[in-house]
Amino acid sequence: MTHLGKNLSTAVLLIVIVAAVCSMPAYACSKCGHLSSSYHGLCWSEDNSVDCNNACEGESSENVHGRCFWFKCCCYTC
């Protein structure tokens, strides 16, 4: 196998693993310990008192229209 081919197969494997984790069911969001659900591939909190900056221990999150949105894989790493 060529060097390029090896790198390509490694990249494809990594993408498959990430896709598998990120396509887990929405109920996995509850691992964060807050009322949450899936919305367009993001986990969002129904509890507006949640501090978005700390909800998932530093994982990317943001406040959108008064709701706390966690980027998709956040809740699997809390």
KEDONU-487721 format. One line per 4 residues: number of its first residue (from 0); for each residue x, y, z of N, C-alpha, C. Coordinates in pm, 1 decimal, always signed. Example, Ala and Ser with C-alpha at 12.3 -4.5 7.8 and 13.67 -1.06 7.14 Angstrom:
<pts>
0	+1319.0,-569.0,+780.0,+1230.0,-450.0,+780.0,+1320.0,-330.0,+780.0  +1285.0,-225.0,+708.0,+1367.0,-106.0,+714.0,+1290.0,+3.0,+787.0 $
</pts>
This chain:
<pts>
0	+84.1,-119.4,+0.0,+0.0,+0.0,+0.0,+88.2,+125.2,+0.0  +49.4,+219.6,-81.2,+129.2,+342.1,-89.0,+108.0,+426.8,+35.2  +199.6,+521.1,+54.4,+190.1,+612.1,+169.9,+58.4,+689.6,+165.8  +21.4,+737.5,+46.7,-103.3,+812.7,+30.5,-223.2,+723.7,+61.5 $
4	-218.8,+601.8,+13.8,-328.6,+508.1,+37.2,-345.8,+477.5,+184.8  -235.5,+464.4,+256.5,-239.9,+436.2,+400.2,-301.5,+553.8,+475.9  -259.3,+674.2,+442.0,-315.0,+793.6,+505.6,-464.0,+807.1,+476.8  -501.4,+775.4,+354.5,-642.0,+785.7,+314.3,-727.4,+686.6,+392.0 $
8	-680.6,+563.6,+404.7,-758.0,+463.0,+477.3,-768.4,+498.7,+625.0  -663.5,+556.5,+681.6,-666.7,+600.3,+821.7,-768.1,+712.3,+839.6  -770.5,+806.7,+745.7,-864.4,+918.5,+751.2,-1008.7,+868.9,+739.9  -1031.2,+774.5,+649.7,-1166.2,+719.5,+631.3,-1212.5,+649.4,+759.0 $
12	-1122.9,+572.5,+821.3,-1155.9,+502.4,+945.0,-1192.2,+601.9,+1055.2  -1114.9,+708.5,+1066.0,-1140.6,+810.9,+1167.6,-1276.7,+876.1,+1145.2  -1308.0,+906.6,+1020.3,-1436.6,+968.3,+986.7,-1552.4,+875.3,+1023.3  -1535.4,+746.8,+995.3,-1639.6,+648.4,+1026.9,-1663.1,+642.0,+1178.0 $
16	-1554.4,+642.3,+1256.4,-1566.0,+636.6,+1402.6,-1637.2,+761.6,+1455.4  -1595.8,+879.3,+1408.1,-1657.7,+1004.3,+1452.7,-1804.9,+1007.4,+1413.5  -1836.0,+963.7,+1291.1,-1975.0,+962.1,+1244.7,-2060.3,+868.9,+1330.4  -2003.5,+755.8,+1369.7,-2077.0,+659.5,+1452.0,-2109.5,+719.1,+1589.0 $
20	-2011.9,+787.1,+1649.5,-2033.3,+849.3,+1780.4,-2134.6,+962.3,+1769.3  -2121.0,+1043.1,+1665.3,-2206.4,+1160.8,+1652.3,-2348.0,+1127.4,+1607.6  -2372.3,+1005.2,+1564.0,-2507.3,+968.9,+1521.3,-2580.3,+889.2,+1628.7  -2523.7,+887.8,+1749.3,-2588.8,+818.3,+1859.6,-2725.4,+881.6,+1886.6 $
24	-2817.6,+805.2,+1943.7,-2952.7,+857.4,+1967.3,-2954.0,+980.9,+2056.3  -3057.6,+1061.5,+2038.2,-3068.9,+1187.9,+2111.8,-3071.2,+1167.7,+2262.2  -3119.9,+1052.4,+2309.9,-3128.2,+1033.3,+2454.6,-2991.5,+1038.3,+2521.7  -2885.1,+1021.2,+2445.8,-2751.3,+1030.1,+2502.7,-2723.8,+1169.6,+2557.7 $
28	-2798.8,+1269.1,+2510.3,-2782.9,+1405.4,+2561.2,-2808.2,+1410.8,+2711.2  -2892.5,+1322.8,+2761.1,-2926.0,+1327.1,+2903.4,-2805.8,+1295.3,+2991.5  -2696.9,+1243.8,+2932.6,-2575.4,+1217.9,+3009.5,-2520.7,+1345.3,+3072.6  -2558.5,+1460.8,+3017.1,-2510.4,+1586.9,+3071.5,-2580.5,+1623.0,+3201.1 $
32	-2689.7,+1553.3,+3232.4,-2757.9,+1578.9,+3357.6,-2855.8,+1694.3,+3352.2  -2887.5,+1743.5,+3234.2,-2985.6,+1850.2,+3219.6,-3096.8,+1801.4,+3128.3  -3214.2,+1860.1,+3138.0,-3319.4,+1830.6,+3042.4,-3269.8,+1874.8,+2906.3  -3260.9,+1782.6,+2813.7,-3207.6,+1818.0,+2683.3,-3265.6,+1726.7,+2576.6 $
36	-3255.5,+1769.1,+2453.6,-3304.0,+1691.1,+2341.5,-3224.1,+1729.0,+2217.7  -3250.0,+1659.1,+2107.8,-3175.6,+1684.8,+1985.4,-3253.6,+1781.7,+1896.8  -3182.7,+1876.4,+1838.7,-3245.7,+1972.5,+1748.0,-3148.8,+1999.3,+1633.6  -3182.0,+1952.6,+1515.2,-3096.2,+1968.5,+1397.4,-2952.0,+1926.3,+1424.8 $
40	-2936.7,+1812.5,+1491.5,-2802.8,+1760.8,+1516.3,-2729.7,+1822.8,+1633.3  -2794.3,+1915.5,+1703.4,-2734.3,+1974.6,+1822.1,-2810.2,+1927.5,+1944.2  -2743.9,+1922.5,+2057.3,-2812.4,+1896.9,+2183.6,-2849.1,+2031.5,+2242.5  -2974.7,+2046.7,+2281.7,-3011.9,+2174.8,+2341.5,-3082.6,+2153.3,+2473.0 $
44	-3060.7,+2245.1,+2563.2,-3115.9,+2235.8,+2697.7,-3249.5,+2306.7,+2705.6  -3345.5,+2242.4,+2770.4,-3475.0,+2305.1,+2794.0,-3471.5,+2390.8,+2920.0  -3362.9,+2380.0,+2993.1,-3348.1,+2455.9,+3117.2,-3265.2,+2580.2,+3088.2  -3331.6,+2694.9,+3077.5,-3261.6,+2817.4,+3040.3,-3166.4,+2867.9,+3147.8 $
48	-3170.5,+2806.1,+3265.5,-3080.1,+2849.0,+3372.2,-2940.5,+2787.8,+3355.1  -2927.9,+2693.7,+3263.3,-2797.8,+2630.2,+3242.4,-2698.4,+2732.8,+3188.5  -2580.8,+2735.5,+3247.0,-2474.4,+2823.3,+3198.9,-2409.6,+2755.7,+3078.7  -2433.2,+2809.8,+2960.2,-2382.0,+2745.9,+2838.4,-2230.8,+2730.0,+2839.4 $
52	-2161.4,+2822.0,+2903.8,-2015.8,+2816.2,+2901.2,-1960.1,+2701.8,+2984.8  -2040.2,+2652.5,+3079.5,-1991.5,+2548.5,+3168.1,-2073.9,+2420.6,+3164.1  -2180.2,+2419.2,+3086.2,-2273.2,+2306.9,+3087.1,-2204.1,+2174.5,+3053.5  -2110.3,+2179.6,+2963.1,-2044.5,+2056.6,+2920.9,-1894.4,+2062.1,+2945.2 $
56	-1856.9,+2120.0,+3055.4,-1717.7,+2122.4,+3097.8,-1622.5,+2175.1,+2990.9  -1657.8,+2287.6,+2933.3,-1568.5,+2353.0,+2838.8,-1588.3,+2312.9,+2693.9  -1677.2,+2215.5,+2668.7,-1704.7,+2181.1,+2529.6,-1777.4,+2298.0,+2464.1  -1773.6,+2303.7,+2332.8,-1835.7,+2414.8,+2260.3,-1986.0,+2419.5,+2284.7 $
60	-2033.8,+2534.4,+2324.5,-2176.9,+2555.3,+2341.2,-2205.7,+2702.1,+2317.1  -2331.4,+2732.4,+2289.9,-2366.4,+2870.9,+2268.3,-2512.6,+2894.3,+2301.8  -2545.4,+3020.1,+2325.7,-2682.9,+3057.8,+2355.6,-2749.2,+3102.6,+2225.7  -2859.3,+3038.0,+2188.9,-2929.7,+3072.5,+2066.7,-3075.4,+3100.7,+2101.8 $
64	-3117.9,+3223.7,+2081.1,-3255.3,+3263.8,+2111.1,-3296.2,+3222.7,+2252.2  -3209.1,+3244.5,+2347.6,-3240.4,+3216.1,+2486.4,-3233.1,+3069.5,+2524.7  -3185.7,+2985.9,+2434.0,-3170.2,+2843.8,+2464.2,-3022.3,+2807.2,+2463.4  -2988.7,+2706.0,+2539.1,-2850.2,+2660.4,+2543.8,-2831.2,+2547.8,+2443.2 $
68	-2745.9,+2568.2,+2345.3,-2717.9,+2466.7,+2245.0,-2578.2,+2411.1,+2265.2  -2568.1,+2278.7,+2265.0,-2439.0,+2212.2,+2275.6,-2407.7,+2150.6,+2141.3  -2288.0,+2173.4,+2088.9,-2250.9,+2111.7,+1963.0,-2254.0,+1960.5,+1977.0  -2285.6,+1895.5,+1870.2,-2337.5,+1758.6,+1868.1,-2270.0,+1657.8,+1959.5 $
72	-2139.6,+1652.9,+1961.5,-2073.5,+1546.2,+2037.5,-2047.9,+1584.3,+2182.7  -2082.2,+1705.0,+2217.2,-2053.5,+1753.6,+2351.9,-2103.5,+1660.4,+2460.4  -2227.9,+1621.0,+2449.1,-2287.9,+1548.1,+2560.5,-2234.0,+1406.9,+2576.8  -2160.8,+1358.2,+2481.5,-2103.7,+1224.2,+2495.3,-1972.9,+1228.1,+2571.8 $
76	-1920.6,+1348.7,+2597.0,-1791.0,+1358.9,+2663.4,-1802.4,+1419.2,+2802.7  -1921.9,+1452.4,+2845.4,-1938.0,+1513.6,+2977.0,-1905.9,+1413.8,+3087.7 $
</pts>
